[in-house]
Amino acid sequence: MSSKLLSRVRSLLERQERIGVDDCQELFQVKDLAAIATLARIPRERRHGRNAHYRAIVPLTVATVDDLAQAGGQLEPESGAVGIAVRPDGQAAATLGALMELQSAMRLLPLPATLFISAGIIARAAEATGSSIPEAVQALAGGGGVFINGDEAELSDATFRTAHTAAAIPFPQWLAVHRAAHAAGLKTGASMLYTVHDRPAEYAAHLQAIRQLQDETNGFVQFVPMGVQNRDVAEWYLVAPTAAQSLRVVAVARMFLDSIPHIAVAPSLITSEESFVALSYGANMVDSTIAVGDVCSDEGLGVAAAEGASLPVIAASTARQRGGILPRTIHSRIVESRHIPVPMDAAFGEISSLTILAQQ
Amino acid sequence: MPTLAPSRKKLRVVAADFLNSLPLTVEMAEDELFNFEYVIPSEGARRMMEQEADIALLPVAAVAEIGGLEVVPGPCIGANGRVESVVIVSQVPLDKVQRLLIDNASRTSVVLAKIFMDSVGKGDIPFIRMPGQAIPANVKGTDAGLLIADIAFRESKQFKYRHDLADAWKRLTGEPFVFAVWAAQPGVLTPELVERINRRFWDGIARKHQIIEEWAAKHGMPKAEVADYLDERIQFNLNKSAWYGMQEFFRLGSNMRLLPDARVEFATPQEPQNGINTFGKFVPEVVPYSRSYGVDRILARADAGRRISIHDAERLYLEADLTDIGEVANNIRNRMNPGGRVSYIIARNINYTNVCNVDCGFCGFYRSDDPKRKGHNEGYVLTRQQLREKMDELADGDGVQALVQGGVNPNLPLEYYTDLLRWMKREWPQIQQNSFSADEVLGLCPNTTPQEISAVLHALRDAGLDTFAGAGAEILVDKVRKRVSYKKSRSAVWLEVMRQVGIMGMKASVTMLYGMGETTRDKFAHMAKIRQLQDEVSPFMVFITWPYQKGPEQKIKSFDQAGATYLRVQGISRIFFDNIQHIMCSWVTQGPDIGQTALYYGADDFGSVMFEENVVSASGTTYKMNANSMEHCIREAGFIPFRRKGDFSEWDLVEHQMLQNTRVL
């Protein structure tokens, strides 16, 4: 089955034709990662050659406008950074007014700042303010400097969402926010949650939903697979996907999402080292703006609790590299992985490498 | 006079001062353009390999092994028929010969001997290494011996059967055999320089009578015999026929997996007309290496089972796509270790002492034995009780191997180690000892002679050492070793320890610690030295590499730290080491994710679960895995996990318990 599938997919990719949902589902089950990587390189290299992109910005999470002012005052010039991704949390993300106030305050920061928010934040803020989603999106778009990332896309499957990501907005609402953003001329990001237990059918259905919206609006500029993270337990391997699973998801996403320009990986999720390896498995972008807290989940913990008692636990923990990664480090690691670094600003506009290197 | 060389210092030229090389070298040695030095052939090859020489009169096997060199057209050392200086001798006919005694000093001659023995249906007999001077006395019964140079002249006539290998080559291929050529680092040769080397050669030929007289007088040989050798036996022209002979040697050597798949680039003094240059010499029509031989071709040839050269490995490291390397490494891994299985072992490191007098700049673990040095009071030697607790914990976890390793502690005599091993074997007979580094052994050998090293290793084995851990290889290039660990053994001494391990039939692991500022060439020169030693005496079961982990205390700056670089280096190592069966991934330094990904880059072994580790963790790297997480990672990557013993055979519970029961109470 596998060789026929791989041959069929290769033929489709070489002819620049789309692969279907059924093939996508089957690809998620192929264990031969080398073969998957070879296929993913076809669309990756056609679109980007050896280029590897990153946004030369640093994330800054704030709970209030006052936090922003305080953080801005203390902000050290980050080596290589050309901008700041302001991620509102708590009170700063509670209402549309708070978000717009944050937008205004961002202008005082020492570097150009962009408001990084999820569809969920917009939907909840709109509801709290009594606005419709299109109205909220329009208002934020009018304030300038906003990027709607892919957070809270999770998995489109309703059963999964109910069981594991109940706090996230419903998937139709997630789609509605992005549709409205695209209509307002904003470029946005998409994502997919994947787990230690492979869910080929759910993954394929989720990617299909994203591809359909992209066909309709052409507003997604980036797709980021997000693995469930919970590594601070002894039996981490029962709750967090392994590198092989992560690389497989990246590769299949590149093959299936033919109309989304950038397939990104987050160093905070799959370790900084693995993220540069992923550049050879279909990813063309390393996105350091994603925080690990975005995708922490207790999915699978029940399994660990059930089986953990009988496991001889020799290891106490598995440390993961979750520290921040600076643009200049991303730049040099891309070079070391034999790709050509292409720095971008928050709006995915390419900037000269000299801008980054001059700051070192 | 036109500019002859780049405007830097004098070109570094090396050659052996053998009789047959003197016509090529005598004038070169007096040329002010060159910083010329006579060295033994293996030293010449080392200097070219480590880029410490610009031009060398190089044995052709070394030309193939290094790869990417430019060969000077015109002169060579060859033979178009009988040469009398490379001879296989025996007291019985070849069809009765059971073993061939060889001196590995001349790799070209050994490869030629293997080709010859294969051509007469004796390709599968064992080749036994020993010093060249000892070979004639040991050629008895059904043993044959390969005699080279002076020993061949002096001793071959006493044997009933003699096979001149140059003559045999001529009969086999119809072409002359080329022993050595002038080879240069890429970019060194200019047309003017090629002309100059040729002029020096002809000037040397003009001094042949002087060479003959001086050699005969110095070595007490009849002048006629010396003259006959130079005039009749040696061919000095790399003519068309010799060129084809050399190509055929490369082809057969590669087919038999004795040599890398060599491609030789010629430096041409000028555009040849009808294949003839201004000296009237043949200039082969060759497409420059860099144009004809892309990384895709290197990978394809490696995938087909061909050995790659150092230069090929460098090009893969610098140019090849990561997943292309992975694909070929994976194919080779599947050929060498079929069945899609990945092994792991339950073992533990026991760092019995952290006291060390070697002062490696990259080590955060050791404490100096010098009372004046910082941290001296933190030095320890584990007590028997502490060791017992660690061994009991290992035994309770069904452990099968202890890696007893520490600093080079000058206060511990050989008896400490032998007593320790005997005690461990007696108390925990089911646990194998895979212990000690070359420098720990050398710490017990004040004179570092092969005999002394061998005696210490035998004592350790007799006391219970099963396999030799063999750590501390770092980078086997002395300019690197001097910089990062100036007191540590030099590469030749480290290799001698491993040579003795191989000679006594023990098995070892071998490592590479990169990322300390070494060059790309240094990495693969390291691998080449290991591969060559493995060809000689096969001491190595497994190769493991990892990047240097810089901690707060280490002085050496770190480089090449990316996980992608780790996968690249490990993948190339699988391609390079066609003679080492296993590649172990280093999840301890890279973490479980890169460790798992490394299974797609040639690794067939996941290493050990970690009870305790003190050396890498001294640099702040603290990954840990248990057997379940290892098996999960292996399965999730599409492989079948199995638990192994120290010798890489499958662990068996019943056998383990039987051994446990043999404990002497």
Interface residues (C-beta under 8 A of the other chain):
Chain A: K31 D32 L33 A34 A37 T38 R41 A234 E235 W236 Y237 L238 T242 A243 A244 Q245 S246 L247 I270 T271 E273 E274 F276 V277 L279 S280 Y281 L311 P312 V313 I314 A315 A316 S317 T318 A319 R320 Q321 R333 E336 S337 R338
Chain B: L318 E319 D321 L322 T323 G326 E327 N330 G397 D560 Q561 A562 G563 A564 T565 Y566 L567 R568 Q590 G591 P592 D593 I594 Q596 T597 Y600 V609 M610 F611 T622 Y623 K624 M625 N626 A627 N628 S629 H632 C633 E636 A637 G638
